[in-house]
Amino acid sequence: MKRGIDVSSYQGVINWEEVKDQIDFAIIRCGYGANRTTQDDVYFKRNADECTRLGIPFGVYLYSYADTIEWSNSEVEHVLRLVEGYQMEYPIYYDIEDKVQANLSNEALTNIVVNFCEKLENRGYYVGVYANFNWWNTKLNASTLDQYAKWVARYNQVLGYDGAGMWQYTSSGSIRGINGNVDMDICYVDYPEAIKKNGLNGFPKPDVPDNGNGSDKTIEEQLKECQENSQKQIQTLNDKINLLEKENQALKEEKENQSILVFTCEKQGLYYLSLQENDKIFFESGEE
């Protein structure tokens, strides 16, 4: 479990040097609405640059006004323009809470969200959805969005929502280095591990050989080769078994054909010979 904050231009100029040791991560607003520079968060670049410089893991969110798929497409382009060049260890979240979306049907609003998330996923980003507890339960088809990171806002002692990866539990937090209140969050998922492992959010893709396992042979050729190698190994083992059986038989026959010659000497003491059941003794005469 990690503890963090989410910030926007409302927090003004943040002293990230002072903030760093008090948090595990930050979610930074990159902007709001359609792809217009006038709707970029004026402190996004500074906040993202400072987190990058200081090694503070961060993700971003865009506040949505979209009430159509077309508007959502513009919001996708808005995010892509702003996050280019950054490596983000936390998801890109779609903030769904505006009043223009309140009158949409659950299906229509969910389709807008899916459109946004799919398009960013196709561009190599780990995406999620932010909404308050009520909207997750009444405005969104939550099960349709299970494949995305869920960020739930509920200012309560307990979250009480299954499947949330992150919980925004207050808007009145206090952090040294930030003037005024700030949203506070708890994260339950190791997003940095998943994002880096899969080469998402600006991180390099894992090294994968261009030719699979390094062989230029077709799958059929490789399977045939494996089969032939297995047959060779089996034949080698059978040969060893046959050789051991022959050696064992030879030893057995040699033991059965052994005879023990016992000499007796008068007046020179007694000689003892230890025998087991079914052992054979041959005398000089050759009689048993």
Rosetta blueprint (number, residue, H / E / L):
1 M L
2 K E
3 R E
4 G E
5 I E
6 D E
7 V E
8 S L
9 S H
10 Y H
11 Q H
12 G L
13 V L
14 I L
15 N L
16 W H
17 E H
18 E H
19 V H
20 K H
21 D H
22 Q H
23 I L
24 D L
25 F E
26 A E
27 I E
28 I E
29 R E
30 C E
31 G E
32 Y E
33 G L
34 A L
35 N L
36 R L
37 T H
38 T H
39 Q H
40 D E
41 D L
42 V L
43 Y L
44 F H
45 K H
46 R H
47 N H
48 A H
49 D H
50 E H
51 C H
52 T H
53 R H
54 L H
55 G L
56 I L
57 P L
58 F E
59 G E
60 V E
61 Y E
62 L E
63 Y E
64 S L
65 Y L
66 A L
67 D L
68 T L
69 I H
70 E H
71 W H
72 S H
73 N H
74 S H
75 E H
76 V H
77 E H
78 H H
79 V H
80 L H
81 R H
82 L H
83 V H
84 E L
85 G L
86 Y L
87 Q L
88 M L
89 E L
90 Y L
91 P L
92 I E
93 Y E
94 Y E
95 D E
96 I L
97 E L
98 D L
99 K H
100 V H
101 Q H
102 A L
103 N L
104 L L
105 S L
106 N H
107 E H
108 A H
109 L H
110 T H
111 N H
112 I H
113 V H
114 V H
115 N H
116 F H
117 C H
118 E H
119 K H
120 L H
121 E H
122 N H
123 R L
124 G L
125 Y L
126 Y L
127 V E
128 G E
129 V E
130 Y E
131 A E
132 N E
133 F H
134 N H
135 W H
136 W H
137 N H
138 T H
139 K L
140 L L
141 N L
142 A H
143 S H
144 T H
145 L H
146 D L
147 Q L
148 Y L
149 A E
150 K E
151 W E
152 V E
153 A E
154 R L
155 Y L
156 N L
157 Q L
158 V L
159 L L
160 G L
161 Y L
162 D L
163 G L
164 A L
165 G L
166 M E
167 W E
168 Q E
169 Y E
170 T E
171 S E
172 S E
173 G E
174 S L
175 I L
176 R L
177 G L
178 I L
179 N L
180 G L
181 N L
182 V E
183 D E
184 M E
185 D E
186 I E
187 C E
188 Y L
189 V L
190 D L
191 Y H
192 P H
193 E H
194 A H
195 I H
196 K H
197 K H
198 N L
199 G L
200 L L
201 N L
202 G L
203 F L
204 P L
205 K L
206 P L
207 D L
208 V L
209 P L
210 D L
211 N L
212 G L
213 N L
214 G L
215 S L
216 D L
217 K L
218 T L
219 I H
220 E H
221 E H
222 Q H
223 L H
224 K H
225 E H
226 C H
227 Q H
228 E H
229 N H
230 S H
231 Q H
232 K H
233 Q H
234 I H
235 Q H
236 T H
237 L H
238 N H
239 D H
240 K H
241 I H
242 N H
243 L H
244 L H
245 E H
246 K H
247 E H
248 N H
249 Q H
250 A H
251 L H
252 K H
253 E H
254 E H
255 K H
256 E H
257 N H
258 Q L
259 S L
260 I E
261 L E
262 V L
263 F L
264 T L
265 C L
266 E L
267 K L
268 Q L
269 G L
270 L L
271 Y L
272 Y L
273 L L
274 S L
275 L L
276 Q L
277 E L
278 N L
279 D L
280 K L
281 I E
282 F E
283 F L
284 E L
285 S L
286 G L
287 E L
288 E L
